[in-house]
Amino acid sequence: MLTHDVLIIGAGGSGLRAALEATTNGVDTAIVSKLHPLRSHTVAAAGGINAALAEGDSWEGHMEDTVKGSDYLADQDSVEFLCREAASALIELEHFGTIFNRDEKGKMASRPFGGHGLPRAYFAGDRTGLAILQTNYEQVLKNNVHVYIEWQALSLAVVGDQCVGVIAIDLATGELHAIRSKAVILATGPAGQIYAKTTNALSCTGDGISLAYRAGTPLKDMEFVQFHPTSLWGPNVLITEAARGEGGILLNNKEERFMEKYAPKMKDMAARDVVSRAIQTEINEGRGFEGGYVHLKVNQLGSDYLRERLPEVIEFSADFAGVDATKELIPIEPAQHYVMGGIAVTLDCSTSIRGLYAAGECTCMSLHGANRLGGNALLELQVFGKKAGANAAEYAKKCPSPEFPLQTLSNVENQNREMLSRQDGERPNRIRHDLQSTMTNNVGIYRSAEGLSEAIKNILELKKRYRQVYVQDSGKVFNTDLTMTIELGFMLDLAEVIAVGALARTESRGGHSRIDYPDRDDKKWLVHTIARYSPDGPKLEKEDVRITGLKPAIRSY
Ligand SMILES: Cc1cc2nc3c(=O)[nH]c(=O)nc-3n(C[C@H](O)[C@H](O)[C@H](O)COP(=O)(O)OP(=O)(O)OC[C@H]3O[C@@H](n4cnc5c(N)ncnc54)[C@H](O)[C@@H]3O)c2cc1C
C-alpha cells in the first residue's frame, strides 16, 4: 500500500508551503492534488499579500484593521499570530525567489487595499498569486516531495478518532488507491462554485471541507461568505481590488461617485462587504445600468501606469467584456469570492480528529471573522501552511504506523459503482445549475428569513434529486462526469450548512446582511457558529469569540 508520514491534500499556496515545512522537518511527505499544482486557484490571486513592513506601520496596526474588518468576529489570538508572522513570511518568500514590484528606492513596493489604514499589500503586478505559487512549487520540487498530480481525494480514512490516510482516484486511469499516512493535512481551498456568480475557478468545489464534515469535524462560521465588489459584469472574472487601490473609482448611472455616501472617509477603499452592499443598493434602487451593473473607472491613471501595475485588468476587460480599460469604463457587479468559514481548526492547525490538520481557505482559523480584508488570504497560506506542516511532521514522528481500514476503500468503490450503474435519471449539471441559482438568489449579499427558508427547502429537494443522479460516462480515463458529480455532492453539503447557519443568525455582521435584522447584535451574536454533521442536516452550536484586547466598537469607514 502507498504509505507516507505526512500526506497533504491540495497543492495551492497552503498545501505547498505545508509540504515544504513537513519535508524539511525530516518526514516522508507527499501531496495529492486533483489539479496540476500551478493550476490551483492561488494562481488567480491578483492584488497583493499583506505585511506591516513599511515605516510607521506595525503588526498591531495590521491586527486592528483586520479585527475591525472582521466586524469583531475574528479570534484575536489567531489574528495576532498572523500579523506578527507577516513580515518574516514575506521576506521568506522574497528569499525563495518571488519577484515583488519595487518602489523608487528599490524596496518592495506596497499599495493600499480596502479597510487597511496604510498601504501594506505587497505585489507582483496583478499576478501576485502566480508569483507566490511558482516559488512555493519550486521549493517543493527542490525538496523531495512526491506529488500525485491529478489524483483526487474522495474520502478520509478514519479509525476511531484518528485519521490514517485517504482514498484517492487517479484521474488518468480511474483507479482507486488507498494511501496510508500518519498525518493528513487538508489544503483543498475554496468552495465558490456553489454560487452562480463567483470569481472562483471551476475546481473550487469545497471538497476538503465536506470530507472533514462527513468524517465528524465541525465546521465554523460557514454563513459568512464574501462577495467581492468588482467582478466583470457577466462572466464574473475578478477585477482586483488593486484597481481601486491604485486610484480607480466606482460610478453609478448618473456618473456619481456613490461610495462617498456609504463610506465618507475611505470611500471606494472601504472593506469589501461595505462596498458590495453599496453597489447592490445602487443597482436595486435604479442607479445601476440595465442588467445590473455599475462602472469602475481606471482610465484616469494613464495607459502606461495601467500597463505596468494592472496588466490583467486591461487584458480581462478587453477579452471578457470587449472594453478598453485605458480609455473606457469597466462594467462590474459583485460576485461570491471567498468563504470566511471552514473546517474548525485550533491555533496549531489541528482538527477534532487526531492526525488530521488543515490550512488555507478550507479552514476557519477565524482570522477573517465576518469579513476578510484583501491581501490577508495569501498571507494566511504562508503562515498557517508552514505551521500545519511543522505540527503534522512533529505528530507523525511520534505516531506509530497505523492500520489502514480497507473497508473505506470498498465503501468508496461501492458508492462509485452504484452511481455508474444507473441507466437513466437526472444529469448532474441541472442540479448544479439549480443549486448555484438558489444560492446566488437567496443566500447572497442581502438575506432574509423568507429567502433563506426558500433556499433550504430547495437544497433539500436538490439533495433528493441528487440521490438519483445519472452519470452517463462509464469510462475510466478522466471521467469528469463522475468526479464532477461527486463534487456536486460536496457542494450540496456545504450549501446546506451555509443556508442553515445564515437563517439561524438573526443579525447583520460583516458579509452576512439580513434585511429583517439590519443591526449587529453583540449581546446575542458575538459568537461563532459551529455546525456538526448529522444525517438529518447540520446541528448548530455556539462558541465564544476569543477577544484578547480589542473591544467590539462601531464599525465605520
Ligand atoms: C480570483 C481570485 C483572486 C484573489 N486575489 C487575492 C489577493 O490578491 N490576495 C489575497 O490575499 N487573496 C486573494 N484571493 C484569495 C486567495 O487567493 C485564496 O484564498 C487562496 O489562494 C486559496 O489557497 P489554498 O491553498 O487554500 O487553495 P487553492 O490554491 O485553491 O488550492 C487548492 C488545492 O486543492 C486541490 N484539491 C481540491 N480538492 C481536492 C481533492 N478532493 N483531492 C485532491 N486535491 C484537491 C486542488 O488541486 C488545489 O491544488 C483571491 C482569490 C480569487 C478567487
Ligand as a Chemical Component Dictionary entry (heavy atoms), coordinates in Angstrom:
data_LIG
# 
_chem_comp.id                   LIG 
_chem_comp.type                 NON-POLYMER 
_chem_comp.pdbx_formal_charge   0 
_chem_comp.three_letter_code    LIG 
# 
loop_
_chem_comp_atom.comp_id 
_chem_comp_atom.atom_id 
_chem_comp_atom.alt_atom_id 
_chem_comp_atom.type_symbol 
_chem_comp_atom.charge 
_chem_comp_atom.model_Cartn_x 
_chem_comp_atom.model_Cartn_y 
_chem_comp_atom.model_Cartn_z 
_chem_comp_atom.pdbx_ordinal 
LIG C1  C1  C 0 -9.637  35.450 -8.468 1  
LIG C2  C2  C 0 -9.089  35.494 -7.072 2  
LIG C3  C3  C 0 -8.167  36.488 -6.706 3  
LIG C4  C4  C 0 -7.663  36.537 -5.408 4  
LIG N1  N1  N 0 -6.757  37.519 -5.072 5  
LIG C5  C5  C 0 -6.226  37.536 -3.824 6  
LIG C6  C6  C 0 -5.220  38.501 -3.470 7  
LIG O1  O1  O 0 -4.781  39.317 -4.259 8  
LIG N2  N2  N 0 -4.743  38.485 -2.202 9  
LIG C7  C7  C 0 -5.160  37.573 -1.273 10 
LIG O2  O2  O 0 -4.677  37.592 -0.149 11 
LIG N3  N3  N 0 -6.108  36.641 -1.609 12 
LIG C8  C8  C 0 -6.633  36.602 -2.848 13 
LIG N4  N4  N 0 -7.573  35.646 -3.162 14 
LIG C9  C9  C 0 -7.871  34.577 -2.191 15 
LIG C10 C10 C 0 -6.747  33.559 -2.179 16 
LIG O3  O3  O 0 -6.146  33.513 -3.438 17 
LIG C11 C11 C 0 -7.251  32.144 -1.826 18 
LIG O4  O4  O 0 -7.907  32.182 -0.591 19 
LIG C12 C12 C 0 -6.082  31.183 -1.716 20 
LIG O5  O5  O 0 -5.244  31.256 -2.844 21 
LIG C13 C13 C 0 -6.535  29.732 -1.526 22 
LIG O6  O6  O 0 -5.365  28.948 -1.428 23 
LIG P1  P1  P 0 -5.467  27.440 -0.931 24 
LIG O7  O7  O 0 -4.090  26.919 -0.856 25 
LIG O8  O8  O 0 -6.294  27.377 0.302  26 
LIG O9  O9  O 0 -6.296  26.727 -2.083 27 
LIG P2  P2  P 0 -6.070  26.612 -3.683 28 
LIG O10 O10 O 0 -4.990  27.467 -4.181 29 
LIG O11 O11 O 0 -7.401  26.721 -4.302 30 
LIG O12 O12 O 0 -5.577  25.128 -3.828 31 
LIG C14 C14 C 0 -6.443  24.041 -3.556 32 
LIG C15 C15 C 0 -5.745  22.766 -3.948 33 
LIG O13 O13 O 0 -6.514  21.678 -3.502 34 
LIG C16 C16 C 0 -6.579  20.696 -4.508 35 
LIG N5  N5  N 0 -7.804  19.926 -4.264 36 
LIG C17 C17 C 0 -9.049  20.379 -4.007 37 
LIG N6  N6  N 0 -9.877  19.346 -3.788 38 
LIG C18 C18 C 0 -9.131  18.221 -3.881 39 
LIG C19 C19 C 0 -9.403  16.839 -3.746 40 
LIG N7  N7  N 0 -10.629 16.370 -3.482 41 
LIG N8  N8  N 0 -8.378  15.962 -3.924 42 
LIG C20 C20 C 0 -7.120  16.394 -4.229 43 
LIG N9  N9  N 0 -6.821  17.695 -4.368 44 
LIG C21 C21 C 0 -7.815  18.588 -4.185 45 
LIG C22 C22 C 0 -6.511  21.449 -5.815 46 
LIG O14 O14 O 0 -5.968  20.624 -6.814 47 
LIG C23 C23 C 0 -5.549  22.587 -5.442 48 
LIG O15 O15 O 0 -4.220  22.169 -5.670 49 
LIG C24 C24 C 0 -8.087  35.584 -4.448 50 
LIG C25 C25 C 0 -8.988  34.590 -4.815 51 
LIG C26 C26 C 0 -9.505  34.559 -6.107 52 
LIG C27 C27 C 0 -10.533 33.503 -6.433 53 
# 
loop_
_chem_comp_bond.comp_id 
_chem_comp_bond.atom_id_1 
_chem_comp_bond.atom_id_2 
_chem_comp_bond.value_order 
_chem_comp_bond.pdbx_ordinal 
LIG C1  C2  SING 1  
LIG C2  C3  SING 2  
LIG C2  C26 DOUB 3  
LIG C3  C4  DOUB 4  
LIG C4  N1  SING 5  
LIG C4  C24 SING 6  
LIG N1  C5  DOUB 7  
LIG C5  C6  SING 8  
LIG C5  C8  SING 9  
LIG C6  O1  DOUB 10 
LIG C6  N2  SING 11 
LIG N2  C7  SING 12 
LIG C7  O2  DOUB 13 
LIG C7  N3  SING 14 
LIG N3  C8  DOUB 15 
LIG C8  N4  SING 16 
LIG N4  C9  SING 17 
LIG N4  C24 SING 18 
LIG C9  C10 SING 19 
LIG C10 O3  SING 20 
LIG C10 C11 SING 21 
LIG C11 O4  SING 22 
LIG C11 C12 SING 23 
LIG C12 O5  SING 24 
LIG C12 C13 SING 25 
LIG C13 O6  SING 26 
LIG O6  P1  SING 27 
LIG P1  O7  DOUB 28 
LIG P1  O8  SING 29 
LIG P1  O9  SING 30 
LIG O9  P2  SING 31 
LIG P2  O10 DOUB 32 
LIG P2  O11 SING 33 
LIG P2  O12 SING 34 
LIG O12 C14 SING 35 
LIG C14 C15 SING 36 
LIG C15 O13 SING 37 
LIG C15 C23 SING 38 
LIG O13 C16 SING 39 
LIG C16 N5  SING 40 
LIG C16 C22 SING 41 
LIG N5  C17 SING 42 
LIG N5  C21 SING 43 
LIG C17 N6  DOUB 44 
LIG N6  C18 SING 45 
LIG C18 C19 SING 46 
LIG C18 C21 DOUB 47 
LIG C19 N7  SING 48 
LIG C19 N8  DOUB 49 
LIG N8  C20 SING 50 
LIG C20 N9  DOUB 51 
LIG N9  C21 SING 52 
LIG C22 O14 SING 53 
LIG C22 C23 SING 54 
LIG C23 O15 SING 55 
LIG C24 C25 DOUB 56 
LIG C25 C26 SING 57 
LIG C26 C27 SING 58 
# 
